[in-house]
């Protein structure tokens, strides 16, 4: 035991005497550097998070902007213009070319006081006879309600079957010489697997209440009664189609046995047959026929949310039902 008692307390902040070990200062400096590096890394990560949040918000803003179509040329519809409505793709209740979408766009176009005329631009191979008939009747109603506003159909690549069913109610139809026009007929298609099932040794067990409840089942043999009934339905719908075309086209139709046979023609031949009135695209009709070259698009556009819901929600929910209904579905194609 030492008898030496220090006269002054030690000061940790006092510099170490010359020659004293510096291990404590070195450890402290290393810790400071590590802490500073961690702080800088956190700052950098925070900056990147802020950057990506801004990018996400920008993308979201663009998506919302496009979904609500704020940039549509409808902003200029207060001036005198030619209204444009698109009928694009297969006509069905769940497509962009549904009667609900097309008719809503047509209604908006006709109701606008600044609309001089309406162009229905068609590019469709056909589809549901019900949906096509609804569009045809709505065009007829609007033409009667707004007699001073003509409706012209302009055909792009194709206006066939159900597409022509809808278009026949227009004041005039304009085509390109190479457009496909016509196909005034009805079909009902499906498959029969009875022969294949027999070869595979598969037995179909179908229980029904009602003698004809299992009609057109693809796994059961077709009967003469089923065939006759299907033909009767097809003939009735074909007659409805023919009546709509005759009513819309009137005396412009040439007397040809092939017009209502389901045959289709080029735009050039369709003018000769009276199925169309002349040649021209939408810009030509707006500029030379309507004399209002400014086109304003009234086509109903789905928002992103509606499109996602329809594609992934309704489509998934109805997949099994649609698979069962595929066989024996009547179409104007």
C-alpha positions in Angstrom: 0.0 0.0 0.0 1.3 3.4 -1.0 1.2 6.4 1.3 1.0 8.8 -1.8 -2.3 10.8 -1.9 -2.9 12.8 -5.1 -3.3 16.5 -4.4 -5.6 17.2 -7.5 -8.4 15.1 -9.1 -7.7 13.8 -12.6 -9.3 15.7 -15.5 -10.5 13.5 -18.4 -10.6 16.4 -20.8 -7.0 17.5 -20.0 -4.6 16.6 -22.9 -2.5 13.6 -22.1 1.1 14.4 -21.2 3.7 14.0 -23.8 4.7 10.4 -24.2 1.5 9.2 -22.6 -0.5 6.4 -24.4 -3.2 7.6 -26.9 -5.4 4.5 -27.1 -8.3 6.2 -25.4 -8.3 9.1 -27.8 -8.0 6.8 -30.8 -11.0 4.7 -29.8 -13.0 7.8 -29.2 -12.1 9.2 -32.7 -13.0 5.8 -34.3 -16.4 5.8 -32.6 -17.0 9.4 -33.7 -16.2 8.4 -37.3 -18.5 5.4 -37.2 -21.3 7.5 -35.7 -20.8 10.2 -38.4 -20.9 7.6 -41.1 -24.1 6.1 -39.8 -25.7 9.6 -39.6 -24.7 10.3 -43.2 -26.0 6.9 -44.4 -29.4 7.7 -42.7 -29.5 11.1 -44.3 -28.8 9.5 -47.7 -31.5 6.9 -47.2 -33.9 9.5 -46.1 -33.2 11.6 -49.3 -33.8 8.5 -51.5 -37.0 7.7 -49.7 -38.2 11.3 -50.3 -37.1 11.1 -53.9 -39.0 7.9 -54.6 -42.1 9.2 -52.8 -42.0 12.2 -55.1 -41.6 9.9 -58.2 -44.6 7.8 -57.0 -46.7 10.8 -56.4 -45.8 12.2 -59.9 -46.8 8.8 -61.5 -50.0 8.7 -59.5 -50.9 12.3 -60.5 -50.3 11.4 -64.2 -52.4 8.3 -63.8 -55.3 10.2 -62.2 -55.0 12.9 -64.9 -55.3 10.4 -67.7 -58.0 8.5 -65.9 -60.2 11.5 -65.7 -59.2 12.7 -69.2 -58.5 16.3 -68.1 -56.5 16.8 -71.3 -59.3 15.7 -73.6 -60.2 18.0 -76.5 -63.7 18.3 -75.0 -62.4 21.5 -73.3 -63.0 23.2 -76.7 -66.5 21.9 -77.3 -68.0 25.3 -76.6 -67.0 26.3 -80.1 -68.8 24.9 -83.1 -67.4 21.5 -84.0 -68.0 18.0 -85.3 -68.5 15.4 -82.6 -66.7 12.1 -82.8 -67.7 8.7 -81.2 -65.6 5.6 -81.6 -67.1 2.1 -82.1 -64.0 0.0 -81.8 -63.6 -3.8 -81.5 -66.1 -6.5 -80.7 -69.6 -5.4 -79.8 -70.5 -6.9 -76.5 -72.0 -6.0 -73.1 -68.6 -6.1 -71.4 -66.4 -4.4 -74.1 -65.6 -0.8 -74.9 -68.0 -1.1 -77.8 -71.0 -1.9 -75.6 -74.3 -0.3 -76.2 -74.1 1.5 -72.9 -70.8 3.1 -73.8 -71.6 4.0 -77.4 -75.1 5.3 -76.7 -73.9 7.4 -73.7 -71.3 9.0 -76.0 -73.8 9.6 -78.8 -76.3 11.1 -76.3 -73.6 13.6 -75.1 -72.6 14.5 -78.6 -76.1 15.2 -79.8 -77.1 17.1 -76.6 -74.2 19.6 -77.0 -75.6 22.8 -78.6 -72.2 23.4 -80.3 -72.3 20.0 -82.2 -72.9 20.5 -85.9 -72.9 16.8 -86.8 -71.8 13.5 -85.3 -69.4 11.0 -86.8 -69.5 7.4 -85.6 -66.1 6.0 -86.5 -66.5 2.2 -86.8 -63.8 -0.4 -86.8 -65.7 -3.6 -85.7 -66.1 -7.2 -86.9 -69.4 -7.5 -85.2 -70.6 -9.2 -82.0 -73.8 -9.3 -80.0 -77.0 -8.9 -82.0 -78.7 -7.5 -78.9 -76.0 -4.8 -78.3 -75.8 -3.9 -82.1 -79.6 -3.6 -82.2 -79.7 -1.3 -79.2 -77.1 1.0 -80.8 -79.1 1.0 -84.1 -82.3 2.0 -82.4 -80.6 4.7 -80.3 -79.1 6.2 -83.5 -82.6 6.2 -85.0 -84.1 7.9 -82.0 -81.4 10.6 -81.8 -81.7 11.4 -85.5 -85.5 11.9 -85.0 -84.9 14.0 -81.9 -82.2 16.2 -83.5 -83.1 16.4 -87.2 -80.7 19.3 -87.8 -77.7 17.2 -86.7 -76.8 14.5 -89.2 -75.0 11.3 -88.1 -72.3 9.9 -90.4 -70.6 6.6 -90.1 -67.0 6.5 -91.1 -65.5 3.0 -91.6 -61.8 2.3 -90.9 -60.6 -1.2 -91.5 -63.9 -3.0 -90.9 -67.6 -2.5 -90.4 -69.0 -6.0 -90.7 -72.0 -7.9 -89.3 -73.0 -6.4 -86.0 -70.9 -3.3 -86.8 -72.9 -2.8 -89.9 -76.1 -3.5 -88.0 -75.4 -0.5 -85.8 -74.1 1.6 -88.7 -77.1 1.1 -91.0 -79.2 3.6 -89.1 -76.8 6.5 -90.0 -77.6 9.3 -92.5 -74.7 8.3 -94.6 -71.8 5.8 -94.5 -68.3 6.6 -95.7 -65.6 4.0 -96.3 -62.1 3.5 -97.5 -61.8 1.7 -100.8 -60.1 -1.2 -98.9 -62.4 -1.3 -95.9 -64.3 -4.6 -95.2 -68.1 -4.0 -95.2 -71.2 -6.2 -95.0 -71.5 -9.8 -93.7 -75.2 -9.4 -93.1 -75.8 -12.7 -91.4 -76.0 -14.6 -88.1 -73.9 -17.5 -86.8 -74.1 -19.8 -83.9 -70.9 -21.8 -83.3 -69.7 -24.4 -80.9 -68.0 -27.8 -80.6 -69.2 -31.4 -80.1 -67.0 -33.8 -78.2 -69.2 -36.9 -78.2 -66.9 -38.9 -80.6 -63.8 -38.0 -78.7 -65.4 -38.9 -75.3 -66.5 -42.3 -76.7 -62.9 -43.1 -77.9 -61.5 -42.1 -74.5 -64.2 -44.1 -72.6 -65.6 -41.0 -70.9 -69.3 -41.1 -70.1 -71.4 -37.9 -69.9 -73.8 -37.8 -67.0 -76.3 -34.9 -67.5 -79.4 -34.7 -65.4 -82.1 -32.1 -66.4 -85.6 -31.2 -65.6 -87.2 -30.4 -68.9 -86.8 -32.3 -72.2 -84.8 -29.6 -73.8 -82.9 -28.2 -70.9 -79.6 -29.8 -72.0 -79.9 -28.6 -75.5 -76.6 -27.6 -77.2 -74.6 -29.2 -74.5 -71.2 -29.9 -76.3 -70.8 -33.2 -74.5 -74.2 -34.5 -75.7 -75.2 -35.5 -79.3 -77.2 -33.0 -81.3 -80.7 -34.0 -82.2 -82.9 -32.9 -85.2 -85.2 -31.0 -82.9 -82.2 -29.0 -81.5 -80.9 -28.3 -85.0 -84.3 -27.1 -86.3 -84.8 -24.9 -83.2 -81.4 -23.3 -83.6 -82.0 -22.6 -87.3 -85.4 -21.0 -86.4 -83.7 -18.6 -84.0 -81.0 -17.8 -86.4 -83.5 -17.0 -89.2 -85.5 -14.7 -86.9 -82.5 -12.7 -85.9 -81.3 -12.6 -89.5 -84.7 -11.2 -90.5 -84.4 -8.5 -87.8 -80.9 -7.6 -89.2 -82.2 -7.4 -92.7 -85.2 -5.2 -91.7 -82.8 -2.8 -89.9 -80.6 -2.6 -93.0 -83.5 -2.0 -95.3 -85.0 0.6 -93.1 -81.7 2.5 -92.8 -80.5 2.2 -96.4 -83.8 2.3 -98.2 -83.8 2.7 -101.9 -80.0 3.1 -101.9 -79.6 -0.7 -101.7 -79.1 -2.4 -105.0 -81.1 -5.5 -105.9 -78.6 -8.2 -105.3 -79.3 -11.7 -103.9 -75.9 -11.7 -102.2 -76.4 -8.6 -100.0 -78.1 -10.5 -97.2 -76.2 -13.8 -97.7 -73.5 -13.1 -95.1 -71.0 -12.1 -97.9 -68.7 -9.2 -97.3 -67.0 -6.8 -99.7 -64.4 -4.1 -100.0 -65.4 -0.5 -99.4 -65.3 0.1 -103.1 -67.8 -2.7 -103.9 -70.0 -1.7 -100.9 -70.5 1.7 -102.5 -71.6 0.0 -105.8 -74.1 -2.2 -103.9 -75.5 0.8 -101.9 -74.2 -0.4 -98.6 -72.1 2.8 -98.3 -72.4 6.3 -99.8 -68.9 7.4 -100.6 -65.2 7.5 -99.7 -63.6 9.4 -96.9 -62.1 9.4 -93.4 -63.3 11.3 -90.3 -61.2 14.4 -91.1 -62.6 14.5 -94.7 -66.2 14.2 -93.6 -65.7 16.9 -90.9 -64.0 19.2 -93.3 -65.8 18.7 -96.6 -69.2 17.4 -95.6 -70.0 19.0 -92.3 -67.9 22.1 -92.9 -66.7 22.0 -89.3 -63.1 20.6 -89.3 -62.6 20.7 -85.5 -63.3 17.2 -84.2 -64.2 16.7 -80.5 -64.0 13.2 -79.2 -67.0 12.1 -77.0 -66.0 8.5 -76.7 -66.6 7.0 -73.3 -63.2 6.1 -71.8 -62.8 3.8 -68.8 -60.8 5.0 -65.9 -57.8 2.9 -64.6 -59.9 1.8 -61.6 -62.8 0.7 -63.8 -60.5 -1.1 -66.2 -58.7 -3.0 -63.4 -62.0 -3.9 -61.8 -63.4 -5.2 -65.1 -60.3 -7.0 -66.2 -59.4 -8.7 -62.9 -62.6 -8.6 -61.0 -65.5 -9.3 -63.2 -63.5 -11.4 -65.6 -62.2 -13.7 -62.9 -65.7 -13.9 -61.3 -67.4 -14.8 -64.6 -64.7 -17.0 -66.0 -66.5 -20.3 -65.3 -69.9 -18.9 -66.6 -68.4 -17.5 -69.8 -66.7 -20.9 -70.4 -70.0 -22.6 -70.2 -71.7 -20.1 -72.5 -69.0 -20.1 -75.2 -70.7 -23.0 -77.0 -73.8 -22.0 -78.8 -73.4 -18.2 -78.4 -75.2 -16.3 -81.2 -73.1 -13.6 -82.8 -73.2 -11.2 -85.8 -69.8 -12.0 -87.1 
